[in-house]
Amino acid sequence: MNCYALIRLLESFETVTSHTSLMNLDVGGKGKKARTKTAHGFDWEEERQPILQLLTQLLQLDIRHLWNHSIIEEEFVSLVTGCCYRLLENPTISHQKNRPTREAITHLLGVALTRYNHMLSATVKIIQMLQHFEHLAPVLVAAVSLWATDYGMKSIVGEIVREIGQKCPQELSRDPSGAKSFAAFLTELAERVPAVLMSSMCILLDHLDGENYMMRNAVLAAMAEMVLQVLNGDQLEEAARETRDQFLDTLQAHGHDVNSFVRSRVLQLFTRIVQQKALPLTRFQAVVALAVGRLADKSVLVCKNAIQLLASFLANNPFSCRLSDTDLAGPLQKETQKLQEMRAQRQTAAASTALDPEEEWEAMQPELTSTLQQLLKFPQEEEVMPEQIANTETSEEVKGRIHQLLAKANYKQAITLAREAMGHFQESEPFSLTEPEESEENRFLHLLGIIFKGPAASTQGLDRNMAPGQTVCKETTSVSEPERSRKTDELVKQEMLVQYLQDAYSFSQKITEAIGIISKMMYENTTTVVQEVVEFFAMGFQFGVPQALFGVRRMLPLIWSKEPGVREAVLNAYHQLYLNPKGDSARAKAQALIQNLSLLLMDASVGTIQCLEEIICEFVQKDELKPSVTHLLWEQVTEKVPCSPLERCSSVMLLGMMARGKPEIVGSNLDMLVSVGLAEKVPQDYRLAQQVCCAIANISDRRKPSLGKRHPPFRLPQEHRLFERLQELVTKGFAHPDPLWIPFKEVAVTLTYQMAEGPEVICAQMLQGCAKQALEKLEEKNTSQEDPKETIPVLPTFLLMNLLSLAGDVALQQLVHLEQAVSGELCRRRVLQEEQEHKTKDPKEKNTSSETTMEEELGLVGGATADDTEAELIRNICEMELLDGKQVLAAFVPLLLKVCNNPGLYSNPDLSAAASLALGKFCMISSTFCDSQLRLLFTMLEKSSLPIVRSNLMVATGDLAIRFPNLVDPWTPHLYARLRDPAQQVRKTAGLVMTHLILKDMVKVKGQVSEMAVLLIDPVPQIAALAKNFFNELSHKGNAIYNLLPDIISRLADPEGGVEEEPFHTIMKQLLSYITKDKQTESLVEKLCQRFRTARAERQYRDLAYCVSQLPLTERGLRKMLDSFNCFGDKLSDQSVFSAFLSVVGKLRRGAKPEGKAVIDEFEQKLRACHTRGLDGIEELEINQGGSQRAPSARKQSTVSRLQPLASAASDNDFVTPEPRHSTRRLLNTQQRTSKKKPRIVFSSDESSEEELSAEMTEDETPKKTTPIRRASRRPRS
């Protein structure tokens, strides 16, 4: 009775505490605890555990004698254990603070299991609680594993697993909560007691075929745990090895499961198995192949885990730390050849030491007898040609031939030859030794046995006749046994080596194949996938996979990613690859680091260098590059350390990159860098000089925007050694045809304008010096000719090219200098002046002027007006002064225009490229000059035969479109036209320029954007990727793609100027993937259906149907299609159109609700009726369904109105398109809707003269005369 009362009190207190905790969820800490204690007068959570321990001690006593017949009543056991289960139902039982209570309950139930036969009740109760309480899975796992280990109750695991295994898979698919708990229970139980669970695994196998993916995941996870913890190692018995192989086979099979979560889970499990080195080597190739195949999975999660698995294979591969298939191919071929030679030697030795002839004869006798019997029984069916015996052959020679045929198992030929010899050599042995009374079969066998065993049989006689010295043969044989054993061991080792190399080579090939697929995922939209790709390439590069270097370089642009996780992953990868070199000392490590980074700079593009500069800048700012690296770089630059010119140039580049993070790295050694890097040499190293200029440019104010407007700009005086050397190098190199001079003088001019006081003076001197040299060279040419009056003066082409290129650079940098440096300096001085005036103003004046005017409050006085004044001043200088006849730049304009206007006379490609680029730079200065030369620019852009000229002018006109948009706007179609240029270089440049202009809203986007869409199918992958990136960015700009789609479809589907059908499908599949909003989808569906009426060709029908099939339709979209069914019903006879609409039905069925299936069925019936019998089939279908209710009354009414027969078919008026579905209702409710109009989705269209059209078709938009939308009824009309 006392026990009963205690348990009831325990349950009562627990119930009250649970209710109180639920009511006080918002109260935390001491307040909640105080309130609980006040309700009971004590803290129940502290008293609960001692009570449970008391009950445990009670059950541990021998209390059988308290009952009659010493049998404890079941009700008592249920009373005690029932309170334990009720305590477990409390959701807070899984919290860490309740761990003592959980352990007390577990031990109490463990005693009940071991001493009171509670197993059956516990099993049933655990199953029930798992189904109803999600929080109990980890709690019960801990309890069951404790019972199985500490209490020796392993059988309870089997009972619980049996109950779960007997659950119907269909029932679990309807109970996701219970299935989730069962799955969590099995997974954690397998982690704790895999050996105990393994004996019950066969019961769970049915759930692998069930619909619930969580149960499949749980069973597969249990198998993986058993492979990891139980079935691991090389010392497994045969049965355990078979079980392991079965588990691994099951895991591999579910790598192709229909559910993506299961496929992902399988890859995760294999990743763990590989990391713990529990995967047998024989399965490496199969699992790697599985991972490579999953890289193409539609699920992002599966792809991510596949990459992780391949990375684990790289990190834990048993083959080599260098996985280059090119490096492995050589050793593999060499060792394979060696193995073949060893096998050949063994075969030769085996042939020389043949088996005992008696044994060989016994081995071949059964097959020989069977062949002999067949030949004797059916002599006429012999297919073997009879062996001919030459007249000159002796019996010994024929015996040798028969022996060879028997040795080669050519029994039919041997028997045939023996038969011929018996007739040919009747008096010669052994053919004369046959007994006539023997059967023919025995005679042949006896003869063949003598012939085959003859040499061996006579060996004994020969041995007796041998000299004593000839008996060494047997002694040699007995001695060679150890040698034979050694060679056998060597052969086995060689076979193992070849197998090892073959596996390593196959593994490296699979990794190489994976790299090609993974590299395409580097720019996916999913951040986690990109991070895994970056880590994979970093690991692949460390393991010496050659193709991984491509991925390491390709990940560089991700440093500009807006996702912090992606940017951080790239930084970590490069830190891991390049900032942790191997070396015994700090100098050795610095040397390795510089060498690795220099290799990365070799043959790198400008974009790659910029990305690497950003990464190194980050490292420098975080102080992750040691001072020893900087010291060694300066030593290489100053040639204190021997190095090649390329290594020296790379050192300067790296110093310049580091200067971006810490300008003092270069600024403190500026004079030394100028004296060393810009020194006069023979021949002059312009590549090094160019990199020196770039490094110095990184210490200018252009790189330090944080200094603010009040900080005076950092400029060097004109007399500085830097500008003297630059001017000297530019003017002296002008007269030499060095291709590296042109990029050097460009950065020299740029650096001069960035850092010099009065840079226009220095650059004017450069121009004058170069022009003077050109005139001198021209005069030399004239004086060297015999009759200078009769010939036109000729200047070397490279001089003219250098002069025009330099003039163009100076013109552009002068413009930049005015609009940035001069304008910024004017603004800075004005701000300082205003601040000074404000400080010196009298306090009384401040008080009287405290009342501001309306203009000051609106910002119309002071800053805004002054900014406009300064901008106008700069503009007037550019328009009126820079190209004035008195200025230096104006002197080059006539020469520049002459070269550009006479491409036949000046036909050198390099000269034409330089002149076109210089003309574009000159046009940037003045709108007047630009307007006068635009026709020349666009003529050259279209008609120049040189791709480099067209590419340069595409860039120039793009810049002009930004600077003078109103001037370039009429020429926009000519810009779009370059997207179809035959030259790959021009198309790529045009794509980049148009992407920039469109995304920055600098050009008006019209239907011509379809030219960008055509680039999606460009044969050059880089151009196709560029177009895809453009549309990805455009899709983020509101409804831009939605508004452009009708025009794009019209242009691309046009039979005269569009694209082929398959490319059209590829383009539209990509573009329609951006339409995700339901409103947009419904509007496009209706619009596309209406366009069936105006389509002129079958190709257009198919294209429109394909577009409709690619949209993510909903039930409302389907109703729109039903409303517009008459627009495309007569086109359904085309199989392609019909298949496209059927695919729409298939998509809708997959996610359809029960109430929407009726509409889908109706639509499919109409499709099939029209496809087989035309529009007349619709009428028959509707007549048959006339009495049935297919939809609500409103739906019926619209259907009836849509199917009213036309009044007459005698005139053209019969072919007028019927009114839209909601027109009548719209007219009736016009007054009601005037006050509350719904926003309409609109898009621009060339068909509507660039006006915005409503998403719904109106009367004005519908053509009045079209093809008949329905055939006349076959029934006669009255």
Sequence and secondary structure as in RCSB ss.txt:
>XXXX:A:sequence
MNCYALIRLLESFETVTSHTSLMNLDVGGKGKKARTKTAHGFDWEEERQPILQLLTQLLQLDIRHLWNHSIIEEE
FVSLVTGCCYRLLENPTISHQKNRPTREAITHLLGVALTRYNHMLSATVKIIQMLQHFEHLAPVLVAAVSLWATD
YGMKSIVGEIVREIGQKCPQELSRDPSGAKSFAAFLTELAERVPAVLMSSMCILLDHLDGENYMMRNAVLAAMAE
MVLQVLNGDQLEEAARETRDQFLDTLQAHGHDVNSFVRSRVLQLFTRIVQQKALPLTRFQAVVALAVGRLADKSV
LVCKNAIQLLASFLANNPFSCRLSDTDLAGPLQKETQKLQEMRAQRQTAAASTALDPEEEWEAMQPELTSTLQQL
LKFPQEEEVMPEQIANTETSEEVKGRIHQLLAKANYKQAITLAREAMGHFQESEPFSLTEPEESEENRFLHLLGI
IFKGPAASTQGLDRNMAPGQTVCKETTSVSEPERSRKTDELVKQEMLVQYLQDAYSFSQKITEAIGIISKMMYEN
TTTVVQEVVEFFAMGFQFGVPQALFGVRRMLPLIWSKEPGVREAVLNAYHQLYLNPKGDSARAKAQALIQNLSLL
LMDASVGTIQCLEEIICEFVQKDELKPSVTHLLWEQVTEKVPCSPLERCSSVMLLGMMARGKPEIVGSNLDMLVS
VGLAEKVPQDYRLAQQVCCAIANISDRRKPSLGKRHPPFRLPQEHRLFERLQELVTKGFAHPDPLWIPFKEVAVT
LTYQMAEGPEVICAQMLQGCAKQALEKLEEKNTSQEDPKETIPVLPTFLLMNLLSLAGDVALQQLVHLEQAVSGE
LCRRRVLQEEQEHKTKDPKEKNTSSETTMEEELGLVGGATADDTEAELIRNICEMELLDGKQVLAAFVPLLLKVC
NNPGLYSNPDLSAAASLALGKFCMISSTFCDSQLRLLFTMLEKSSLPIVRSNLMVATGDLAIRFPNLVDPWTPHL
YARLRDPAQQVRKTAGLVMTHLILKDMVKVKGQVSEMAVLLIDPVPQIAALAKNFFNELSHKGNAIYNLLPDIIS
RLADPEGGVEEEPFHTIMKQLLSYITKDKQTESLVEKLCQRFRTARAERQYRDLAYCVSQLPLTERGLRKMLDSF
NCFGDKLSDQSVFSAFLSVVGKLRRGAKPEGKAVIDEFEQKLRACHTRGLDGIEELEINQGGSQRAPSARKQSTV
SRLQPLASAASDNDFVTPEPRHSTRRLLNTQQRTSKKKPRIVFSSDESSEEELSAEMTEDETPKKTTPIRRASRR
PRS
>XXXX:A:secstr
 HHHHHHHHHHHHHHHHHHHHHHTTT  HHHHHHHHHHHHSS HHHHHHHHHHHHHHHHHS  GGGSGGG   HH
HHHHHHHHHHHHHTSGGGGSGGGHHHHHHHHHHHHHHHHHS  HHHHHHHHHHHHHH GGGHHHHHHHHHHHHHT
S  THHHHHHHHHHHTS HHHHHH HHHHHHHHHHHHHHHHH HHHHHTTHHHHGGGGGSS HHHHHHHHHHHHH
HHHHTS SS   HHHHHHHHHHHHHHHHGGG SSHHHHHHHHHHHHHHHHTT S GGGHHHHHHHHHHHTT S H
HHHHHHHHHHHHHHHT SS S   HHHHHHHHHHHHHHHHHHHHHHHHHHHHS   HHHHHHHHHHHHHHHHHHH
HH GGG  S      TT  HHHHHHHHHHHHHTT HHHHHHHHHHHHHH TTSTTTT   TTS HHHHHHHHHHH
HHHHHHHTHHHHHHHS GGGGHHHHHHHHTHHHHHHHHHHHHHHHHHHHHHHHHHHHHHHHHHHHHHHGGGTT S
 HHHHHHHHHHHHHHHHTT TTHHHHHHHTGGGGG S HHHHHHHHHHHHHHHSS   SSHHHHHHHHHHHHHHH
HTT  HHHHHHHHHHHHHHHHTT S HHHHHHHHHHHTTSS   HHHHHHHHHHHHHHHHH THHHHTTHHHHHH
HHT   SS  HHHHHHHHHHHHTTSGGG GGG TTS    B TTSHHHHHHHHHHHHHTTS  TTHHHHHHHHHH
HHHHHBSSHHHHHHHHHHHHHHHHHHHHHHHHHHSS TTTS     HHHHHHHHHHHHHHHHHHHHIIIIIIHHH
HHHHHHHHHHHHHHHS HHHHHHT S  HHHHTTTTTHHHHHHHHHHHHHHIIIIITTSTTSTGGGGHHHHHHHH
H TTTS  HHHHHHHHHHHHHHHTT HHHHHHHHHHHHHHHHH S HHHHHHHHHHHHHHHHHSHHHHGGGHHHH
HHGGG SSHHHHHHHHHHHHHHHHTT S   GGGHHHHHGGG SSHHHHHHHHHHHHHHTTSTTHHHHHHHHHHH
HHT TTTS  HHHHHHHHHHHHTT   HHHHHHHHHHHHHHTTT  SHHHHHHHHHHHHHS   HHHHHHHHHTH
HHHGGGTTSHHHHHHHHHHHHHHHHT  GGGHHHHHHHHHHHHHHHHHTHHHHHHHHHHTTTS  S HHHHHHHH
HHT   S SSSGGGG     TTHHHHHHTHHHHSSS     EE  GGGTT  EESS  TTTS SS S SS   SS
   
